[in-house]
């Protein structure tokens, strides 16, 4: 069913722009089934106690595993990038990831890995027109997915997980193959700055490759030793961010959001000196008219203030004091924009700044109290008219 010949495929009615065709729906179901089998039957299970009287079913599936791997791999290399095919692609990529992480990773040879990176990973990470529309038309949903998880069922999300899976047993080989693609994509952007999609893809590929383990609260914990994170940051992230001015702050918001996400993701790995350079830039980015850009800038400021070295904050009260008033001024100004009226990420940043500044907040107390009073007054007016807050987390912070 996964390797139907072309004459048979022609017998199936094509799908429309929003739905899978019957053939692709069937293939998706097959991929979901074999993914469940893979998760159950290709892991190492300790049966040394022999207490179970059940027949070991693992060999029954494992003898067909190679056939399934070839079929799914072949399906993915030929699958288009249309949004209606995402569910099929997600199921197929999850199966390959399960095998790559499992005990039967030897099914994959160097030629397989190169084909996967070229024909599955890079196309899967490339931004599409539908993604751009989502960024512009549904910024709150986009941020919730991107900042709070929920990307594991998107093509881009599972492709990142596929890169992680490749690095479990083939870290050096996968790093070389991905780095080669990253260099090619960055070269394309350098030759033509209007090709920002190439840099967008390269940034996502680098982040997927560099992250070995992370937590939601603390960010990235360990990184891939085969990549030079600081060099990449300085050449491809910081260099672009340093060109930001009040005149171009809202230019190319998707790429700007990517750069901010990179800094947000690897905040623990960046040296303190980078923070000093970044605070003025982040302050300018808070003035962006794009909801996602000024929100990501606020998230960067807030998360940087939580980074600690041996329980000692990396950024302290003295470091924050010179930027306290400009940051608070721009944070409250961004709340005046329609899309960020009740933006919890911005208010959380305000809370974090006040906490770190301690008694230094006295110098901005009149402005701070006035702005908070306005917000609480609007909340009380809403309650008087029976209107509940749209985002309780905003008022919580």
N, C-alpha and C positions, 0 to 999 in steps of 0.2 A: 504493500500500500504506500510505502514511502518512496518507492523507486518505480512508479508506474511508467510505462513507455508513453511516448508522445501521442500515439494514436488513441490510447485509452484515456489520457488526460483530456483530449479533445471532446470526449463524450460527456464530460461534466459541464454543467451550465456555469458560466463565469459569475463571480460575485460582483456586488456593486461597490460603491465607494466607501461604504460603512460596514459591510458585512463580508465575512469569509465566504468563498465559494464552498459548495458541498464537498469538493475534493480536499480543499485546505482544512475544512472543519474536521474531516475524517483523519487527516494526517496529524492535526493538532491533538486529537483524542489518542491516537497511537503514541505520540510523543509523551503525552501525560502519563499514559499507562506504563511505558517502558522506563520513564523517569521514576515512578513509584517502585517498580521492580529493582531498578538500579540502586535506589536508596536502601532497599531492604536486603538485597542479595549480593552486593559487591563490597560490603564492609567486612572487616575482620570481626568474627564473633568467637568468643571463648567458649568452646563446647567441651573443654577438657573434663568436666565433671560427669558428662554423659548422662545427666539426670533426665534429659528430655527424651521421650520415646518417639518423637516425631521424626519423620524422614527428613533428611537434610535436602531442601529443595534448591539450594544455591547452585549446584552444578547444572541443573536443568536450564536455568536462565543463563548462566555464565558461558555455556557452550555456544549460545547464540549472540553473545554480547558483541563480538567482533563484527558480525553482520549488521547489527543495529548501529554501531558506531560509524561504520562506513556509510550506511544509508542516511543517517541524520547529518553527518558531515557533508555528504554530497547534496542533500536537500538545502542546507544552509548556504552553501557556496553559490547556489543558483537562485536563492530566494530574493525577491525584490525588497525594496525598503518602503513600500507603500504602507501607510498607517494601518490599513485593514489586515495586513499580514503580521502585525506585531504579536498577536496572541500565539500564532503558530511559531514565530521566531523565538518568543520567550520560552515556550515549552521545549523546543528543540535545544536551545542554548543551555537550559537548566539540565537537560540530560547529559550533554557533553561535559558540563561542569562537574556533575556527580561522578562521571567516569574518571575525569582527570584527577579529582581529589581522592578517588578510591584506590583499592588495591590492584586494579587492573589497568593502571595508567600506561602500562607497556604497550597497549594497543596503539599508542600515539608515537610516531616517529618524527624526526626533525622536519621531514617534508610535510607531514600533517600539520605541525605547529605553524610552519611558515604560511601554509594555505589558510589556516584558521585566522591568523593575524591579518593577512592581506584581504581575504574574502569575507570574513565574518566580523572581526573585531573593528577594523577601521570603518567599514560601512555602517556597522551598528552604532558607532559613537558619533558619526557625522550628524550634525544638526539638520533637520528637515524644515520645510516650509510650515508644516503643521506645528512643529515645536516653536518656531518663531511666532506664529499666531497665538499659541498658548501663552508665551512670554508676554505678549502685548495685551491680549484680551482677558487673560485670567491670572493676573500677577499674584493674587493671594493664594490661589490653589497651587500655582507653580512653586512659590516659596515654601508652602507647607510640605509639598512633596520633597523639595530639594533640601530644606533645612531640618525637617523633622522626620526624615525617613519616608517610606512609601514609594521609593523608586525601584524596588525589587521586582515589580511586575511590569516595568517598562523595558523596551528594547535596550535603551541606553543603560539602565540599571543592571540588567542581567548580563550585558556585555562586560561591564566593569567586573562583575562577579566571575565571569569566565576568565578574564585576565588574572584575577586572584587565584583561581583554580589552577591555571597553567603554571603559576609560580610555586605551587605546593611541591611538585616533583621535578619541574623543569625551570627553576628560577633563573639560572644563568642563561640558558638558551632563550627563554621567553623574554628576558630583559634585553638581550641583544637584538632580537627580532623587533620588539616594540620600540626600542631606542632608534633603530634604523628608520622605522616609519615616522617616529616623532621628528627626527632630523629632516626627513623629506617634507613633512607637512610644514615645519617651521621655515624651511627654505622657500617653499611655495608662497608663504605669507610675506617673507622678506622681499621676494621678487615682485610681489603685487599686494600692497596693503589692503586693497579692496577685497581680497580673498580672505576675509577674517574667519570664514568657516573652517579653513584649514588650521588656523591657530586654535580655534575653539576645540576642534577634534584632538589636536595635539595635547592641549591642556588636560582634557578628560582622560586621554590615554596615559599621560604621565601620572596623573593622580591615581588611576586604577593600578598602575604598575608599582608605584612607590609605596603604597599603603600595604603593610603586612598585618597590622592589628590596630584597632581603634575602639574607643568607647564613646557613647553619645555625650557623656559628661566631660571627659578629659580630652577628647580628640584623638589624634593619631598617637599611638604608643610606640610602635616599632615600625621601621621603614626598611625597604629593600636595599641591601648593601651594595647592589650592583648599579645604583643610580646616584648621581651627584645632585642632591636636592638643593643645596645652597647655590651652586653654580647655575642651576636651572632657574631658580628664583631670581637671581640677580640679572641674568641675561634676558629672560623672557617674561618675567612678571614685574619686577621692580622697575626695569627700564621703561616699560609702557606706562606704569602708574606715575612715574616721575614727569611724564609729559602732560598730566592732567592740570588744567587751569579752569578758572571760573567760566571762561569762554567756551571750552569744549567738554565741560563736565558731563553733558548729557549726550555726547556723541557715541555712537555704537554701544548702546547699553548692554547688549548680550555679552559681548567680549569683556566689557568692564566688570560685569557680574561674575564672569569666569575668573578673572584675575583676583577679585575679592574673595571668591570661594576658595581659591588656592591658598591665599593667606589665612583664611579662616580654618581651613583643613589642617595646615601644617604650622599652626601658631606655636606649638611646643618645640618644633625643630628649628625655628628661626631664631637668630641671635637677638639679644636685647637691643643692639645697635640698630637693627632693622626697625624696631618699634619706634625709636626716636625719629627715624626718617618718615615712617608711615603715618604718624599721628596728624601732621599738617595736611597730608594728602587725603586722609580719611575725612578730615574736617571739611575739605573742599567737596568731596564726594557726597557728603550729607546734604549739600545744596542741589543735588541733581533732581530734575523734575521726574525722573523715572523712579517709580515706587520700589522696584526690586534693587536698584543700585543704591539708593540711600538707605534702604533697609539692611542690605548686606554690609554697607559701611558701618552702620550702627552695631551690627552683630560682631564685626571685627573688633571694634573698640571694646565692646562688652566682654568678649571672650579673651582678648589680650589681657584685660584687667584681672582675669581669673587664673592666669598661668602662674604656677609656682615652681620654685627650685628648692627641693628639700623643705617643703612647707613654708618657704619664704616667698612672698609675692615678687615676681620678676619686675613688675611695674608698681611703684609705691606712690605715696602721697606727693613726694617732692617731684616725681616725674610728671604727675597729672596736673599739678598746680598751674603751670604756664598755659595749658590748653583748656583749662576747666571752663572758663567763660565762653570762649569761641565754640567749644563743642556743645555746651548746653544751649547756646543761642541757636545754633543750626539744628540741633535735635528738636527743639520746640517749634522751630520754623517748618520743619518737615512734617510735623503733625497738622499743619494748616492745609497741606495738600489733600485733595479729596480722597485719593486712594489710601492715605495713611491716617485718616481721622482717628482711628482707634487701633493703631499699630502696636501690638504688645512688644515687639522686638525693640522698637525705639524707646518705649517707656522703661523697659528692662535695662537698657543702656543708661538712661538717666539715673535710675536707681543705683546701678553699679558705680557710676561716677561719684554720686553723692556719698556712697559708702566708703569709697577709697579716699576721697578728698578730706574726709573727717572735718576738722574745724575750719579748714580752708574754704568750706562752702559758705561761711559767713559773708565773704565778699560778694557772693552772687545771690545771697538770700532773698533780697527784695524781688529780683526777677524770678527766681525759682518759686517762691511762695505765690507770687502773682499768677504765674502760668498754671501751677497746680490748682489754685483756687478756681480759675476759669474752667478747668477740666471737671472738677468736682461739682461746680455749679451747674454745668450742662448735664451731668449725670443726675443730679437731684431734680432738675426740671423734667427730665425724662421720666423719672419715677413718679412725679406728681401727675403726669399725663398717662401713667400706666405703660410706659415704654421701657422695656428691659434693655440693658446694655448689649450691643451687638457682639462685643468681645470681652467677656468677663476677665480674661487674663490681663488685658490692658489696664483695667481699673485695679486689679490686684497689685500690679507693680507700682 
